[in-house]
Every structure is written in C-alpha cells, then in structure tokens.
Amino acid sequence: METTTETKASEEKYMEAMKTITDDNNIVKDSSVNADHHLIMELLDDMFQMDSATQYLYHLDTSPQYTQLVTRPMFLTRMKEKAQKRTI
C-alpha cells in the first residue's frame, strides 16, 4: 500500500508528464478547451433531445424493442448535469 508521500509523488509525476505532453505537442490551449466544451455540450443537448423523442415514441408504440431505450434519457440527463457542473 502506498503511503501518502508516495501517492503525492506519483500524482506530481503524472501531472508533470501531462504538462510535458501538453506543452510538447501544443495540444490544449484555453480557447480550444472552451470550444471543445461548448461542442460537447451541444452534442449532449442534441443526444438528449433525440432520446426524449425516443421516449415519446415509446409511449406511442410499447413494443419490446423500445423498452430498453427508455433508460437512456436518464443516463444522458446525468451526463448533461455533470458537464454543466464542470467548470473550465
């Protein structure tokens, strides 16, 4: 079992490695992160609307093929809530 010091050291090594990768490859910039976050939120909204429509169709047609799809809107709702709580 790792001690607190070892855990902290491994976390610092991980953060340093990620910073090096980011700096070396110039992958992440503040503006691109915000743009990506905005695109992800739009995608989640679109998916949520599609699943809401699916849920509505379930009520119109209660055949077994729609039964599994009803659980998806709640899953997407949780994803959307988590994304909205996250600040960049």
C-alpha positions as CSV (number, residue, x, y, z in Angstrom):
1,M,0.0,0.0,0.0
2,E,1.3,3.4,-1.0
3,T,2.0,6.0,1.7
4,T,0.7,9.5,1.4
5,T,4.1,10.7,0.4
6,E,4.4,8.1,-2.4
7,T,0.9,8.9,-3.6
8,K,1.7,12.6,-3.7
9,A,4.9,11.9,-5.5
10,S,3.2,9.7,-8.1
11,E,0.5,12.4,-8.6
12,E,3.2,15.0,-9.1
13,K,5.0,12.8,-11.7
14,Y,1.7,12.2,-13.5
15,M,0.9,16.0,-13.6
16,E,4.4,16.8,-14.8
17,A,4.1,14.2,-17.5
18,M,0.8,15.5,-18.7
19,K,2.1,19.1,-18.7
20,T,5.1,18.0,-20.7
21,I,2.9,16.2,-23.2
22,T,0.6,19.2,-23.5
23,D,3.5,21.7,-23.8
24,D,5.4,19.5,-26.3
25,N,2.5,18.7,-28.6
26,N,0.7,22.0,-28.0
27,I,-2.5,20.0,-27.8
28,V,-4.5,22.0,-25.3
29,K,-5.0,25.8,-25.3
30,D,-7.5,27.6,-23.2
31,S,-9.6,28.7,-26.2
32,S,-9.7,25.2,-27.8
33,V,-10.7,23.7,-24.5
34,N,-13.6,26.1,-24.1
35,A,-14.6,25.5,-27.8
36,D,-14.4,21.7,-27.2
37,H,-16.5,22.0,-24.0
38,H,-19.1,24.1,-26.0
39,L,-19.3,21.4,-28.7
40,I,-19.6,18.6,-26.2
41,M,-22.5,20.5,-24.5
42,E,-24.2,21.0,-27.9
43,L,-23.8,17.3,-28.7
44,L,-25.2,16.3,-25.3
45,D,-28.2,18.6,-25.9
46,D,-28.8,17.0,-29.3
47,M,-28.5,13.5,-27.9
48,F,-30.8,14.4,-25.1
49,Q,-33.4,15.8,-27.5
50,M,-33.1,12.6,-29.7
51,D,-33.6,10.4,-26.6
52,S,-36.5,12.4,-25.4
53,A,-38.1,11.9,-28.8
54,T,-37.4,8.1,-28.5
55,Q,-39.0,8.1,-25.0
56,Y,-42.1,9.8,-26.6
57,L,-42.1,7.2,-29.3
58,Y,-42.0,4.5,-26.6
59,H,-45.3,5.8,-25.2
60,L,-46.8,5.7,-28.7
61,D,-45.5,2.2,-29.5
62,T,-45.0,-0.1,-26.5
63,S,-43.4,-2.9,-28.4
64,P,-40.4,-4.7,-26.7
65,Q,-37.8,-3.0,-29.0
66,Y,-38.4,0.3,-27.3
67,T,-38.3,-1.0,-23.8
68,Q,-34.5,-0.7,-23.5
69,L,-34.4,2.8,-24.9
70,V,-36.4,4.3,-22.1
71,T,-33.5,4.2,-19.7
72,R,-31.2,6.2,-22.0
73,P,-32.7,9.7,-21.4
74,M,-32.0,9.5,-17.6
75,F,-28.4,8.4,-18.4
76,L,-28.0,11.4,-20.7
77,T,-29.6,13.7,-18.2
78,R,-26.9,12.7,-15.6
79,M,-24.1,13.2,-18.3
80,K,-25.5,16.7,-19.1
81,E,-25.8,17.6,-15.4
82,K,-22.2,16.6,-14.8
83,A,-20.9,18.5,-17.8
84,Q,-22.8,21.6,-16.7
85,K,-21.3,21.4,-13.2
86,R,-17.8,21.1,-14.6
87,T,-16.1,24.5,-15.0
88,I,-13.3,25.0,-17.4
